[in-house]
Amino acid sequence: MDVDYDSAGGGVEDGDSVASGESMAHVISAGDSAEWQATIEKVVRNVVSIHFCQTHSFDTDPAVSSEATGFVVDSEKGYILTNRHVVGAGPFWGYCIFDNHEECDVYPVYRDPVHDFGILRFNPKEIRWMPLGELKLRPDLARVGSEIRVVGNDAGEKLSILSGVISRLDRNAPEYGEGYSDFNTNYIQAAAAASGGSSGSPVVNIDGHAVALQAGGRSDGAATDYFLPLDRPLRALERIQKGEPVPRGTIQTQWLLKPFDECRRLGLTSNWEDLVRKSFPKETGMLVAEVVLPKGPADKKIEEGDILIKVNDELLTQFVKLDDILDSSVGNKIKLLVQRGGQDLEVELQVGDLHAITPDRFVSVCGASFHDLSYQQARLYSIPLSGNGVFVCESAGSFRFEGSESGWLVQTVDNKPTGSLEEFIEVMKGIPDRAQVVVTCKHLRDLHSLNTTISHIDRHWSRKMRLAVRNDETGLWDFSDIADPIPPVPPVPRKANFVRMDSAKYPKAVDIVRSFVRVSVDLPIKLDGFPRAKKIGFGLVIDADKGLVIISRAHVPYDLCDIRLTFADSIIVEGKVVFMHPTQNYVVVKYDPSLVKAPVKSAKLSTRRIEQGQDTIFFAYNQNLRPIVAKTTVTDVTTVAIPASASTPRYRAINIECVTVDTGLASHCGSGVLVNPDTGEVESIWMTFLGERSHSGKDIDYHLGLPAPGFIPIIDEIRRGETPALRILAVEIQPVGMAQVRIMGVAEDVIERIEREDPERHQVFMVRKVDSGQAVGGLAEGDIILTLDGKLITRAHHMDAVLHAASLGKPPGEPVTVAAVIVRHRQQMRIEIPTVPTADLETGRALVFAGAVLHAPHHAVRQQIARLHSGVYISARTRGSPAYAYGLAPTNFITHVNGAPTPDLPAFVAQVKRVPDNRYFRLRVVTFDNVPWVATVKKCEHYFPTAEFVKVGREGAGEGTDGEEEVVDEVDRRVGWKRIVHESEEGGAGGDDVLDNKAADVGDGVMEE
């Protein structure tokens, strides 16, 4: 099983690790006897490869897609035994493949609350081409010195056989760090001929009987494997076969088997040791209390270090016998005799129901998921099961806490206690959408510290609060809506004052503090390859009367988001995107100025271009979000090239002229301005530019200044209430000097003109890259651009001015070209260059399908790829989803569904709606590197419904991709997007709301790039 705790580097103790089906050595001993060969031939027919998705993070298990092994233990009713860490505690979806490569669905009917085994069920009638058999469970045949074989499958293809000899029967269960760990059982240890193993594989003897279940092993190179005894799996199987429940008792105490020498040090008296050794001559130790849960049945009656002597007056040294007594005494009392420091102590305890303290439900709200604290987690940290708060199993959306995705316990929400899931649900029912509430929480690793944070409640992207309850009859989790969202409370005007910087020099410059606003952005879905779900930065108020703020696109990459603006560190209002520049890294956001009763100042923008060597005041916000000011000098004003992210194309600024300054503060500040010390005018906005992803997976940011004159024409249009009909050239350019262009064929008189008209910059621009999909007849890579509409182009802003002038007064749909003089292949020529309207470059439609986020290839993709293979591009995918399980990866293009072309999202939706639920279909896929391949994917609408997000006001946005009219509710109007749910055609028409099961809850906690 490929899970986080497979490797020793993931917090595994003592070198233990859960066995991985992918790491198992494929060893078939050539020296096996004929008898062993015959046994193996019988066994392999009953061993299956399990392909599964744990579709949702739950308890200790993260959402994951992986493979493992199981084996048939009842061929008539169709039961398969495997590991509990395969079946998982939460939602499971999977299938199994038999030795002859027949496939059938499997679903869980039992997972043990503590021990590492679970039982799956399949339909035996679906296996047509192979006689079904079964392995008999014989825990009594596991003996020291017995030769065994571990028989498994890898990806349903390769037979994997691990040979070994049982060396111990009394090893304590291995600890796997903070994830799932078995306890209160002994494990079998084998000296294996090769390291590794396959989760859920049968451990068989020479007669072909299963004597143990493969569960874990050493990950540090030692040839040791750990097997779970089959006593408890056999009991569970027999009761399930009879249709009876499987009672499991507990006194909320963890015991460890400790040798007699350790027991003597703990106070074991010689008389009891003599009796135990005589009664059980093969035993070498006794059970000792390791963890006693506070407020549990054994609290204040049993203490850590107590040695268990008798249970119900019966001498006891084995876990199996203790389990038998507890499981048969649920709801009743038992009597224990323990020895503490040499003194005998008899206690009477009430046996609780282990299933009752094992979560079987969770609630999803605001993009996150919650359930009661589990016995697994409580035992690991020795804390009470109740009263600690509700456990956050999926930390995302409104409840994405910094520092860790798991391990959080929410104590209060909106100053109301949330000690249990029921209390949490009642509290959340009463909180309106878009409310700002105080949330207190603790982390399991630091229960001493109470963390207090402010959460923005999202009941519009994730509208429904849904309860999921495990159903062991169907093997699915049943979803039900709990409460509709409460509409947001209308905002009211607030008063505040900005901080004063009286001690700072340059009063005209520091007064710019009244023009800055803190910007918090929540991104519910990962579009356009953007790597984060939350961003915080600062924006500059450019018109306080109209409520206009300019912000970096590194903070607001697209408009499917929530934007909150904080004025004077006091007043919070919502913002909405009104303009996004496709190449120059800025966004204009609008807010309601009537809500802000503070002395907000419109920044005065300088129309004079800042120059190299000029003195200026650097005013910015540092990493602690505090304002700083320093006098500095402009070191350069030049065209910059932000590196492209090769692994994941995402927005980056191109064809842009930026400012650098001579202060070390510049590299530590992502938002600010360069201010003229005499006039107080903003000469440049200091911004964060998102760059490439490093080899270590870290996103690299650049901090540069954007000269103010470049965006003033756009701002003026927005101030007039117009929507800028901006057009660009679909190319990336780079500056080249006179030495290069002379070689490339530029005439001497042109070079002289360049030197004469721009004595500071002896340069022109060469086309470095042409966006894919551009019409033939425009610019080509390697072209030297000399003039556009008669203007010599030696600076990037020269091109911007020409394009802006060409766009003015032109209807949005009218083609616009600019006349260019270029040099191509050493020949000077005149051509007409088509321009591209910026409205076509932003993502306005996205589809969440099979756990993948699909949309048209965004601008960054078109900038980096030579040819678009399809209009269906995979931007992100969900862990534990079919998309993840079947290998659909971000940056892939989907070109066909079942052989039918899918040139765009409407065509794709039309085809996948024809596929019945839980059926396979074929996808033809092309990688970003132009490699075609075919994926077979099984549809799973129960956990991964198909949902579409469409921008309101976009052409055709009033209809779904299949042309169905949809109703847009008021919540959708506020966020600027509508939502459509699509179902298979056999399942009826889709609605206008997203199922908050997975399609709506696609926050950062479950998405990967």
DAHUKA-V533299 format. One record per residue. N is the residue number from 1. RES is the residue in one small letter. OMEGA is omega as a letter, one per 30 degrees, with the letter a starting at -180 (* if undefined). Layout:
n->{N N}
res->{RES RES}
omega->{OMEGA OMEGA}
//
This chain:
n->{1 2 3 4 5 6 7 8 9 10 11 12 13 14 15 16 17 18 19 20 21 22 23 24 25 26 27 28 29 30 31 32 33 34 35 36 37 38 39 40 41 42 43 44 45 46 47 48 49 50 51 52 53 54 55 56 57 58 59 60 61 62 63 64 65 66 67 68 69 70 71 72 73 74 75 76 77 78 79 80 81 82 83 84 85 86 87 88 89 90 91 92 93 94 95 96 97 98 99 100 101 102 103 104 105 106 107 108 109 110 111 112 113 114 115 116 117 118 119 120 121 122 123 124 125 126 127 128 129 130 131 132 133 134 135 136 137 138 139 140 141 142 143 144 145 146 147 148 149 150 151 152 153 154 155 156 157 158 159 160 161 162 163 164 165 166 167 168 169 170 171 172 173 174 175 176 177 178 179 180 181 182 183 184 185 186 187 188 189 190 191 192 193 194 195 196 197 198 199 200 201 202 203 204 205 206 207 208 209 210 211 212 213 214 215 216 217 218 219 220 221 222 223 224 225 226 227 228 229 230 231 232 233 234 235 236 237 238 239 240 241 242 243 244 245 246 247 248 249 250 251 252 253 254 255 256 257 258 259 260 261 262 263 264 265 266 267 268 269 270 271 272 273 274 275 276 277 278 279 280 281 282 283 284 285 286 287 288 289 290 291 292 293 294 295 296 297 298 299 300 301 302 303 304 305 306 307 308 309 310 311 312 313 314 315 316 317 318 319 320 321 322 323 324 325 326 327 328 329 330 331 332 333 334 335 336 337 338 339 340 341 342 343 344 345 346 347 348 349 350 351 352 353 354 355 356 357 358 359 360 361 362 363 364 365 366 367 368 369 370 371 372 373 374 375 376 377 378 379 380 381 382 383 384 385 386 387 388 389 390 391 392 393 394 395 396 397 398 399 400 401 402 403 404 405 406 407 408 409 410 411 412 413 414 415 416 417 418 419 420 421 422 423 424 425 426 427 428 429 430 431 432 433 434 435 436 437 438 439 440 441 442 443 444 445 446 447 448 449 450 451 452 453 454 455 456 457 458 459 460 461 462 463 464 465 466 467 468 469 470 471 472 473 474 475 476 477 478 479 480 481 482 483 484 485 486 487 488 489 490 491 492 493 494 495 496 497 498 499 500 501 502 503 504 505 506 507 508 509 510 511 512 513 514 515 516 517 518 519 520 521 522 523 524 525 526 527 528 529 530 531 532 533 534 535 536 537 538 539 540 541 542 543 544 545 546 547 548 549 550 551 552 553 554 555 556 557 558 559 560 561 562 563 564 565 566 567 568 569 570 571 572 573 574 575 576 577 578 579 580 581 582 583 584 585 586 587 588 589 590 591 592 593 594 595 596 597 598 599 600 601 602 603 604 605 606 607 608 609 610 611 612 613 614 615 616 617 618 619 620 621 622 623 624 625 626 627 628 629 630 631 632 633 634 635 636 637 638 639 640 641 642 643 644 645 646 647 648 649 650 651 652 653 654 655 656 657 658 659 660 661 662 663 664 665 666 667 668 669 670 671 672 673 674 675 676 677 678 679 680 681 682 683 684 685 686 687 688 689 690 691 692 693 694 695 696 697 698 699 700 701 702 703 704 705 706 707 708 709 710 711 712 713 714 715 716 717 718 719 720 721 722 723 724 725 726 727 728 729 730 731 732 733 734 735 736 737 738 739 740 741 742 743 744 745 746 747 748 749 750 751 752 753 754 755 756 757 758 759 760 761 762 763 764 765 766 767 768 769 770 771 772 773 774 775 776 777 778 779 780 781 782 783 784 785 786 787 788 789 790 791 792 793 794 795 796 797 798 799 800 801 802 803 804 805 806 807 808 809 810 811 812 813 814 815 816 817 818 819 820 821 822 823 824 825 826 827 828 829 830 831 832 833 834 835 836 837 838 839 840 841 842 843 844 845 846 847 848 849 850 851 852 853 854 855 856 857 858 859 860 861 862 863 864 865 866 867 868 869 870 871 872 873 874 875 876 877 878 879 880 881 882 883 884 885 886 887 888 889 890 891 892 893 894 895 896 897 898 899 900 901 902 903 904 905 906 907 908 909 910 911 912 913 914 915 916 917 918 919 920 921 922 923 924 925 926 927 928 929 930 931 932 933 934 935 936 937 938 939 940 941 942 943 944 945 946 947 948 949 950 951 952 953 954 955 956 957 958 959 960 961 962 963 964 965 966 967 968 969 970 971 972 973 974 975 976 977 978 979 980 981 982 983 984 985 986 987 988 989 990 991 992 993 994 995 996 997 998 999 1000 1001 1002 1003 1004 1005 1006 1007 1008 1009}
res->{m d v d y d s a g g g v e d g d s v a s g e s m a h v i s a g d s a e w q a t i e k v v r n v v s i h f c q t h s f d t d p a v s s e a t g f v v d s e k g y i l t n r h v v g a g p f w g y c i f d n h e e c d v y p v y r d p v h d f g i l r f n p k e i r w m p l g e l k l r p d l a r v g s e i r v v g n d a g e k l s i l s g v i s r l d r n a p e y g e g y s d f n t n y i q a a a a a s g g s s g s p v v n i d g h a v a l q a g g r s d g a a t d y f l p l d r p l r a l e r i q k g e p v p r g t i q t q w l l k p f d e c r r l g l t s n w e d l v r k s f p k e t g m l v a e v v l p k g p a d k k i e e g d i l i k v n d e l l t q f v k l d d i l d s s v g n k i k l l v q r g g q d l e v e l q v g d l h a i t p d r f v s v c g a s f h d l s y q q a r l y s i p l s g n g v f v c e s a g s f r f e g s e s g w l v q t v d n k p t g s l e e f i e v m k g i p d r a q v v v t c k h l r d l h s l n t t i s h i d r h w s r k m r l a v r n d e t g l w d f s d i a d p i p p v p p v p r k a n f v r m d s a k y p k a v d i v r s f v r v s v d l p i k l d g f p r a k k i g f g l v i d a d k g l v i i s r a h v p y d l c d i r l t f a d s i i v e g k v v f m h p t q n y v v v k y d p s l v k a p v k s a k l s t r r i e q g q d t i f f a y n q n l r p i v a k t t v t d v t t v a i p a s a s t p r y r a i n i e c v t v d t g l a s h c g s g v l v n p d t g e v e s i w m t f l g e r s h s g k d i d y h l g l p a p g f i p i i d e i r r g e t p a l r i l a v e i q p v g m a q v r i m g v a e d v i e r i e r e d p e r h q v f m v r k v d s g q a v g g l a e g d i i l t l d g k l i t r a h h m d a v l h a a s l g k p p g e p v t v a a v i v r h r q q m r i e i p t v p t a d l e t g r a l v f a g a v l h a p h h a v r q q i a r l h s g v y i s a r t r g s p a y a y g l a p t n f i t h v n g a p t p d l p a f v a q v k r v p d n r y f r l r v v t f d n v p w v a t v k k c e h y f p t a e f v k v g r e g a g e g t d g e e e v v d e v d r r v g w k r i v h e s e e g g a g g d d v l d n k a a d v g d g v m e e}
omega->{a a a a l a l a a l a a l l l l l a a l a a a l a a l a l a a l l l l l l l a a l a a l a a a l a l a l l a a l a l a a l l a l a a l a l l a l l a a a l l l l l a l l l l l l a a a l a l l l l a l l l a l l l l a l l l a a a a a l l a l l l l a a l l a a a l a l l l l l a l a a l a l a a l a l l a a l l l l a a l a a l a a l l a l l a l l l l l a l a l l l l l a l l l l l a l a l l a l a a a l a l l a l a l l l l a l a l a a a l l a l l a a l a a l l a a a l l l a a a l l l l a a l l a l a a l l l l l l l a a a a l l l l l l l a a a l l l a a a l a a a a a a a a a a l a l l a l l l a a a l l l l l a l a a a a l a l l l a l a l a l l l l a a a l a a a a l l a l l l l a l l a l a l a l a l a l l a l a l l a l l l l l l l l a a a l l l a l l a a l a a l l l l a l a a a a l a l a a l a a l a a l a l a l a l a a l l a l l a l a l a l l l a a l a l a a a l l l l a l l l a l l a a l a l a l a l a l a l a a l l l l a a l a l l a a l a l a a l l a a l l a a l a l l a l l a l l l l l l l l l l a a a l l a l a a l l l l l a l l a l a l a a a l l l l a a a l l l l l l l a l a l a a a l a a l a l l l l l a l a l a l l l a a a l a a a l l l l l a l l l l a a a l l l l a l l l a a l a l a a l a l l l a a l l a l a l l a l a l l l a l a a l l l a l a l l a a l a a l a l a l l a l l a a a l l a l l l l a l a a l a a l l l a a a a a a l l l a l a a a a l l a a l l a l l l a a l a l l l a l a l l l a l l a a a a a l l l a l l a l l a a l a l a l a l a a l a l a l a a a a a l l a l l a a a l l l l l a a a l a a a l a l a l l l a l l l l a a l a l l l l a l l l l a l a l a l a l l a a l l a a l a l l a a a l a l a a a l l l l l a l a l a a l l l a l l l a l l a l a a a a a l a a l a l a l l l l a l l l a a a l a l a a a a l a a l l a l a a l a l l a l l l a a l l a l a l l l a a l a l a a l a a a l l l a a a a l l a l l l l l l a l l a l l l l l l l l a l l a l a l a a a a l a a a l a a l a l a a a l l l a l l a l a l l a a l l a a a l l l a a l l l l a l a l a l l a l a l a l l a l a a a a a a a l a *}
//
